[in-house]
């Protein structure tokens, strides 16, 4: 069934706001032992803080006279009063309901932000539709919804350094040199790769987390980072022995290797070869 995300007559506007807040993982009515069982290494009786970055999306038709979906000043006013003033400079557990009783995870924050925005009406037929909340550059969650569906994802970043030579066994040496240029250097060249892994699911009702990050990290470190880091992809990694290890191929191999073994449903892999080159494989 078609949703409004597939309606090319509509335009989505995304506005970015930032706020700083403290939080902690642990329930005051539970023992230290019980909190450690629930949150593991994330439990602490003391708060820590983040500089959060929030991207808010609203979708609608372009108004003929103004040429805009909605005046950004209107969006800013809502975000300032409903979101920034609510969270900024606050201890979430102590000062912002409902976090005195639920864990202030990225996932629960997104659900709370959505609820607060849904109470702020936009001029019909414009609707709130997407949220992205980053706790730090390497960890963010996204929420996407319309009248039919709601999808939440969590993205975690990893890094590894590896070298490769772009050389296809199906081409002659001359053809490879012409196609790949200096990337065909017989001695290879290297990259500091950044890998983003995105999983989809529903937050656990107790922890508020979509996935156990420690368990996620363990699988990805074992299957990808430890396998590729400081390796020559052509010579040291068996899956590339008969392949040309372009970043497109590497991204496909990473997705295939992780699919079905993560503690949540794999949705997307993004591989940054450089700051200018991004390769994505998604479900």
C-alpha positions as a Markdown table, in Angstrom:
| # | Residue | x | y | z |
|---|---|---|---|---|
| 1 | Unk | 0.0 | 0.0 | 0.0 |
| 2 | Unk | 1.3 | 3.4 | -0.9 |
| 3 | Unk | 2.3 | 5.8 | 1.9 |
| 4 | Unk | 2.9 | 9.5 | 1.6 |
| 5 | Unk | 6.7 | 8.8 | 1.5 |
| 6 | Unk | 6.1 | 7.6 | -2.0 |
| 7 | Unk | 4.1 | 10.7 | -3.1 |
| 8 | Unk | 6.4 | 12.7 | -5.3 |
| 9 | Unk | 4.1 | 15.7 | -5.1 |
| 10 | Unk | 5.1 | 16.1 | -1.5 |
| 11 | Unk | 8.3 | 17.6 | -0.1 |
| 12 | Unk | 9.9 | 16.8 | 3.2 |
| 13 | Unk | 11.5 | 19.6 | 5.2 |
| 14 | Unk | 14.2 | 18.7 | 7.8 |
| 15 | Unk | 15.1 | 21.1 | 10.6 |
| 16 | Unk | 18.0 | 20.6 | 13.0 |
| 17 | Unk | 18.1 | 21.6 | 16.6 |
| 18 | Unk | 20.5 | 20.8 | 19.5 |
| 19 | Unk | 20.2 | 20.4 | 23.2 |
| 20 | Unk | 22.4 | 19.3 | 26.1 |
| 21 | Unk | 21.1 | 17.0 | 28.7 |
| 22 | Unk | 22.2 | 14.5 | 31.4 |
| 23 | Unk | 20.8 | 11.1 | 32.1 |
| 24 | Unk | 21.6 | 7.8 | 33.8 |
| 25 | Unk | 20.6 | 4.2 | 33.4 |
| 26 | Unk | 19.1 | 2.7 | 36.5 |
| 27 | Unk | 15.9 | 2.6 | 38.4 |
| 28 | Unk | 15.8 | 4.2 | 41.9 |
| 29 | Unk | 13.3 | 1.6 | 43.1 |
| 30 | Unk | 15.5 | -1.4 | 42.2 |
| 31 | Unk | 18.6 | -2.7 | 43.8 |
| 32 | Unk | 22.1 | -2.2 | 42.5 |
| 33 | Unk | 22.2 | -5.9 | 41.6 |
| 34 | Unk | 18.9 | -5.8 | 39.7 |
| 35 | Unk | 20.0 | -2.6 | 37.9 |
| 36 | Unk | 23.2 | -4.3 | 36.9 |
| 37 | Unk | 21.3 | -7.3 | 35.6 |
| 38 | Unk | 19.1 | -5.1 | 33.5 |
| 39 | Unk | 21.6 | -2.5 | 32.2 |
| 40 | Unk | 24.9 | -4.3 | 32.5 |
| 41 | Unk | 27.8 | -1.9 | 32.0 |
| 42 | Unk | 25.4 | 0.9 | 31.2 |
| 43 | Unk | 24.2 | 1.1 | 34.8 |
| 44 | Unk | 25.5 | 3.9 | 37.1 |
| 45 | Unk | 23.9 | 5.7 | 40.0 |
| 46 | Unk | 25.5 | 8.9 | 38.6 |
| 47 | Unk | 24.4 | 10.9 | 35.5 |
| 48 | Unk | 26.5 | 11.6 | 32.4 |
| 49 | Unk | 25.7 | 14.1 | 29.7 |
| 50 | Unk | 25.4 | 14.4 | 25.9 |
| 51 | Unk | 25.2 | 17.2 | 23.3 |
| 52 | Unk | 22.3 | 15.8 | 21.3 |
| 53 | Unk | 21.5 | 16.7 | 17.7 |
| 54 | Unk | 17.9 | 16.3 | 16.6 |
| 55 | Unk | 16.7 | 16.3 | 13.0 |
| 56 | Unk | 12.9 | 16.8 | 12.6 |
| 57 | Unk | 11.1 | 16.1 | 9.4 |
| 58 | Unk | 7.8 | 17.4 | 8.3 |
| 59 | Unk | 6.1 | 16.6 | 5.0 |
| 60 | Unk | 3.5 | 18.3 | 2.8 |
| 61 | Unk | 2.7 | 19.9 | -0.5 |
| 62 | Unk | 4.5 | 23.1 | -1.6 |
| 63 | Unk | 2.2 | 26.1 | -1.1 |
| 64 | Unk | 1.8 | 27.9 | -4.4 |
| 65 | Unk | 2.1 | 31.5 | -3.3 |
| 66 | Unk | 5.1 | 31.1 | -0.9 |
| 67 | Unk | 6.9 | 28.2 | -2.6 |
| 68 | Unk | 7.4 | 26.6 | 0.8 |
| 69 | Unk | 6.0 | 23.6 | 2.6 |
| 70 | Unk | 5.9 | 25.6 | 5.8 |
| 71 | Unk | 7.6 | 28.7 | 7.2 |
| 72 | Unk | 10.7 | 27.6 | 9.0 |
| 73 | Unk | 10.0 | 30.2 | 11.7 |
| 74 | Unk | 6.8 | 28.2 | 12.5 |
| 75 | Unk | 8.9 | 25.0 | 12.8 |
| 76 | Unk | 11.5 | 26.7 | 14.9 |
| 77 | Unk | 9.0 | 28.1 | 17.3 |
| 78 | Unk | 7.4 | 24.7 | 17.9 |
| 79 | Unk | 10.8 | 23.0 | 18.3 |
| 80 | Unk | 12.1 | 25.6 | 20.7 |
| 81 | Unk | 9.0 | 25.5 | 23.0 |
| 82 | Unk | 8.1 | 21.8 | 22.8 |
| 83 | Unk | 11.6 | 20.2 | 22.6 |
| 84 | Unk | 14.6 | 22.5 | 23.4 |
| 85 | Unk | 13.0 | 24.1 | 26.4 |
| 86 | Unk | 11.8 | 20.7 | 27.7 |
| 87 | Unk | 15.2 | 19.0 | 27.5 |
| 88 | Unk | 18.0 | 21.5 | 27.3 |
| 89 | Unk | 20.1 | 21.8 | 30.4 |
| 90 | Unk | 18.0 | 19.2 | 32.3 |
| 91 | Unk | 18.7 | 16.0 | 34.1 |
| 92 | Unk | 16.2 | 13.8 | 32.2 |
| 93 | Unk | 15.6 | 11.3 | 34.9 |
| 94 | Unk | 14.9 | 13.9 | 37.5 |
| 95 | Unk | 13.3 | 16.8 | 35.6 |
| 96 | Unk | 11.5 | 15.5 | 32.5 |
| 97 | Unk | 8.5 | 13.2 | 32.8 |
| 98 | Unk | 8.2 | 10.3 | 31.9 |
| 99 | Unk | 11.9 | 9.5 | 32.5 |
| 100 | Unk | 11.5 | 9.2 | 36.2 |
| 101 | Unk | 10.0 | 5.8 | 35.4 |
| 102 | Unk | 11.5 | 4.8 | 32.0 |
| 103 | Unk | 15.1 | 4.7 | 30.8 |
| 104 | Unk | 16.1 | 7.8 | 28.9 |
| 105 | Unk | 17.6 | 5.9 | 26.0 |
| 106 | Unk | 17.8 | 7.4 | 22.5 |
| 107 | Unk | 14.9 | 5.1 | 21.5 |
| 108 | Unk | 12.6 | 6.3 | 24.4 |
| 109 | Unk | 13.6 | 9.9 | 23.8 |
| 110 | Unk | 12.5 | 9.6 | 20.2 |
| 111 | Unk | 9.1 | 8.2 | 21.2 |
| 112 | Unk | 8.7 | 11.0 | 23.8 |
| 113 | Unk | 9.7 | 13.7 | 21.2 |
| 114 | Unk | 7.2 | 12.3 | 18.7 |
| 115 | Unk | 4.5 | 12.4 | 21.4 |
| 116 | Unk | 5.4 | 16.1 | 22.2 |
| 117 | Unk | 5.4 | 17.0 | 18.5 |
| 118 | Unk | 2.1 | 15.3 | 17.8 |
| 119 | Unk | 0.5 | 17.6 | 20.4 |
| 120 | Unk | 1.8 | 20.6 | 18.3 |
| 121 | Unk | -0.5 | 20.8 | 15.3 |
| 122 | Unk | 0.8 | 21.8 | 11.9 |
| 123 | Unk | -1.3 | 23.5 | 9.2 |
| 124 | Unk | -3.1 | 20.7 | 7.3 |
| 125 | Unk | -2.1 | 18.6 | 5.4 |
| 126 | Unk | 1.5 | 19.0 | 6.7 |
| 127 | Unk | 2.5 | 16.2 | 9.1 |
| 128 | Unk | 5.5 | 15.4 | 11.2 |
| 129 | Unk | 7.1 | 12.3 | 9.7 |
| 130 | Unk | 10.7 | 11.6 | 10.7 |
| 131 | Unk | 13.1 | 12.1 | 13.6 |
| 132 | Unk | 16.8 | 11.4 | 13.9 |
| 133 | Unk | 18.5 | 11.8 | 17.3 |
| 134 | Unk | 22.3 | 11.5 | 17.7 |
| 135 | Unk | 23.8 | 11.1 | 21.1 |
| 136 | Unk | 27.3 | 11.2 | 19.6 |
| 137 | Unk | 28.6 | 11.1 | 16.0 |
| 138 | Unk | 28.8 | 7.3 | 16.1 |
| 139 | Unk | 25.5 | 6.5 | 17.7 |
| 140 | Unk | 22.1 | 7.7 | 16.5 |
| 141 | Unk | 18.5 | 6.5 | 16.3 |
| 142 | Unk | 15.8 | 7.2 | 13.7 |
| 143 | Unk | 12.0 | 7.1 | 13.8 |
| 144 | Unk | 9.9 | 7.2 | 10.7 |
| 145 | Unk | 6.1 | 7.1 | 10.6 |
| 146 | Unk | 2.9 | 7.8 | 8.8 |
| 147 | Unk | -0.7 | 6.8 | 9.3 |
| 148 | Unk | 0.2 | 3.2 | 8.4 |
| 149 | Unk | 3.6 | 2.3 | 9.8 |
| 150 | Unk | 6.2 | 3.2 | 12.4 |
| 151 | Unk | 9.8 | 2.1 | 12.0 |
| 152 | Unk | 12.7 | 2.6 | 14.5 |
| 153 | Unk | 16.3 | 2.1 | 13.7 |
| 154 | Unk | 19.6 | 2.3 | 15.6 |
| 155 | Unk | 22.9 | 3.0 | 13.9 |
| 156 | Unk | 26.3 | 2.3 | 15.4 |
| 157 | Unk | 29.7 | 3.3 | 13.8 |
| 158 | Unk | 32.9 | 1.4 | 13.7 |
| 159 | Unk | 36.3 | 2.0 | 12.1 |
| 160 | Unk | 39.0 | -0.1 | 10.5 |
| 161 | Unk | 42.1 | 0.6 | 8.4 |
| 162 | Unk | 42.8 | -1.6 | 5.4 |
| 163 | Unk | 44.5 | -1.5 | 2.0 |
| 164 | Unk | 43.4 | -2.8 | -1.3 |
| 165 | Unk | 44.3 | -2.8 | -5.0 |
| 166 | Unk | 41.6 | -2.3 | -7.5 |
| 167 | Unk | 42.3 | -5.0 | -10.1 |
| 168 | Unk | 39.7 | -7.1 | -11.9 |
| 169 | Unk | 40.7 | -10.6 | -12.9 |
| 170 | Unk | 38.3 | -10.3 | -15.8 |
| 171 | Unk | 40.3 | -7.4 | -17.4 |
| 172 | Unk | 43.7 | -7.2 | -18.9 |
| 173 | Unk | 46.5 | -5.3 | -17.1 |
| 174 | Unk | 46.1 | -2.5 | -19.6 |
| 175 | Unk | 42.3 | -2.3 | -19.1 |
| 176 | Unk | 42.7 | -2.3 | -15.4 |
| 177 | Unk | 45.2 | 0.5 | -15.5 |
| 178 | Unk | 43.0 | 2.5 | -17.8 |
| 179 | Unk | 39.9 | 1.9 | -15.6 |
| 180 | Unk | 41.3 | 2.3 | -12.1 |
| 181 | Unk | 44.3 | 4.6 | -12.7 |
| 182 | Unk | 46.5 | 5.1 | -9.6 |
| 183 | Unk | 44.1 | 2.8 | -7.6 |
| 184 | Unk | 45.5 | 0.0 | -9.7 |
| 185 | Unk | 49.0 | 0.5 | -8.1 |
| 186 | Unk | 50.5 | -3.0 | -7.8 |
| 187 | Unk | 51.4 | -2.2 | -4.2 |
| 188 | Unk | 47.9 | -1.1 | -3.3 |
| 189 | Unk | 46.7 | 1.9 | -1.2 |
| 190 | Unk | 44.9 | 2.3 | 2.0 |
| 191 | Unk | 41.8 | 3.8 | 3.6 |
| 192 | Unk | 40.5 | 4.6 | 7.1 |
| 193 | Unk | 37.1 | 3.1 | 6.6 |
| 194 | Unk | 34.1 | 4.1 | 8.7 |
| 195 | Unk | 31.4 | 1.5 | 8.9 |
| 196 | Unk | 27.8 | 2.3 | 9.9 |
| 197 | Unk | 25.6 | -0.6 | 10.8 |
| 198 | Unk | 21.8 | 0.0 | 11.2 |
| 199 | Unk | 19.4 | -2.4 | 12.9 |
| 200 | Unk | 15.6 | -2.2 | 13.1 |
| 201 | Unk | 13.3 | -3.3 | 15.9 |
| 202 | Unk | 11.2 | -2.2 | 18.9 |
| 203 | Unk | 12.7 | -1.0 | 22.2 |
| 204 | Unk | 12.7 | -3.5 | 25.1 |
| 205 | Unk | 10.0 | -2.3 | 27.5 |
| 206 | Unk | 12.3 | -2.5 | 30.5 |
| 207 | Unk | 15.7 | -1.3 | 29.1 |
| 208 | Unk | 14.3 | 1.0 | 26.5 |
| 209 | Unk | 16.9 | -0.2 | 24.1 |
| 210 | Unk | 16.3 | -1.6 | 20.7 |
| 211 | Unk | 19.4 | -3.8 | 20.9 |
| 212 | Unk | 22.1 | -4.7 | 23.5 |
| 213 | Unk | 24.9 | -2.5 | 22.2 |
| 214 | Unk | 27.5 | -4.7 | 23.9 |
| 215 | Unk | 26.2 | -7.8 | 22.1 |
| 216 | Unk | 26.0 | -5.8 | 18.8 |
| 217 | Unk | 29.6 | -4.6 | 19.2 |
| 218 | Unk | 30.9 | -8.0 | 20.0 |
| 219 | Unk | 29.6 | -9.5 | 16.7 |
| 220 | Unk | 30.7 | -6.7 | 14.5 |
| 221 | Unk | 34.1 | -6.4 | 16.1 |
| 222 | Unk | 34.6 | -10.2 | 15.6 |
| 223 | Unk | 33.1 | -10.6 | 12.2 |
| 224 | Unk | 34.2 | -7.3 | 10.5 |
| 225 | Unk | 36.6 | -5.1 | 12.4 |
| 226 | Unk | 39.0 | -7.8 | 13.6 |
| 227 | Unk | 38.8 | -9.5 | 10.2 |
| 228 | Unk | 39.6 | -6.4 | 8.1 |
| 229 | Unk | 41.5 | -4.1 | 10.3 |
| 230 | Unk | 45.2 | -3.6 | 9.2 |
| 231 | Unk | 44.7 | -6.2 | 6.4 |
| 232 | Unk | 45.4 | -6.2 | 2.7 |
| 233 | Unk | 41.9 | -7.0 | 1.5 |
| 234 | Unk | 43.2 | -8.7 | -1.7 |
| 235 | Unk | 45.7 | -10.9 | 0.0 |
| 236 | Unk | 44.6 | -11.4 | 3.6 |
| 237 | Unk | 40.8 | -11.8 | 3.5 |
| 238 | Unk | 39.5 | -15.0 | 1.9 |
| 239 | Unk | 36.2 | -13.6 | 0.5 |
| 240 | Unk | 38.1 | -11.2 | -1.7 |
| 241 | Unk | 40.6 | -13.7 | -3.1 |
| 242 | Unk | 38.8 | -13.9 | -6.4 |
| 243 | Unk | 37.1 | -10.6 | -6.3 |
| 244 | Unk | 38.0 | -7.0 | -7.0 |
| 245 | Unk | 37.7 | -5.4 | -3.5 |
| 246 | Unk | 36.0 | -2.2 | -4.5 |
| 247 | Unk | 34.1 | -0.5 | -1.7 |
| 248 | Unk | 30.9 | -1.6 | -3.4 |
| 249 | Unk | 31.9 | -5.2 | -3.1 |
| 250 | Unk | 33.2 | -4.7 | 0.4 |
| 251 | Unk | 29.9 | -3.2 | 1.5 |
| 252 | Unk | 28.0 | -6.1 | 0.0 |
| 253 | Unk | 30.3 | -8.6 | 1.7 |
| 254 | Unk | 29.8 | -6.9 | 5.1 |
| 255 | Unk | 26.1 | -6.9 | 4.8 |
| 256 | Unk | 26.1 | -10.6 | 3.8 |
| 257 | Unk | 28.4 | -11.6 | 6.6 |
| 258 | Unk | 26.3 | -9.8 | 9.3 |
| 259 | Unk | 22.9 | -10.6 | 8.0 |
| 260 | Unk | 21.1 | -13.1 | 10.3 |
| 261 | Unk | 23.8 | -13.1 | 13.1 |
| 262 | Unk | 23.2 | -9.8 | 14.8 |
| 263 | Unk | 21.0 | -9.5 | 17.9 |
| 264 | Unk | 18.5 | -7.4 | 15.9 |
| 265 | Unk | 17.4 | -7.2 | 12.3 |
| 266 | Unk | 20.0 | -5.8 | 10.0 |
| 267 | Unk | 18.6 | -3.0 | 7.8 |
| 268 | Unk | 21.5 | -1.1 | 6.3 |
| 269 | Unk | 25.2 | -1.0 | 6.0 |
| 270 | Unk | 27.0 | 2.2 | 5.0 |
| 271 | Unk | 30.7 | 2.2 | 4.2 |
| 272 | Unk | 32.7 | 5.4 | 4.1 |
| 273 | Unk | 35.8 | 4.9 | 2.0 |
| 274 | Unk | 36.7 | 8.6 | 2.3 |
| 275 | Unk | 34.8 | 11.7 | 3.5 |
| 276 | Unk | 33.5 | 12.0 | -0.1 |
| 277 | Unk | 32.7 | 8.4 | -0.9 |
| 278 | Unk | 29.8 | 6.5 | 0.7 |
| 279 | Unk | 28.6 | 3.1 | -0.3 |
| 280 | Unk | 25.3 | 1.8 | 1.0 |
| 281 | Unk | 23.6 | -1.6 | 1.0 |
| 282 | Unk | 20.1 | -1.8 | 2.5 |
| 283 | Unk | 17.2 | -4.2 | 2.8 |
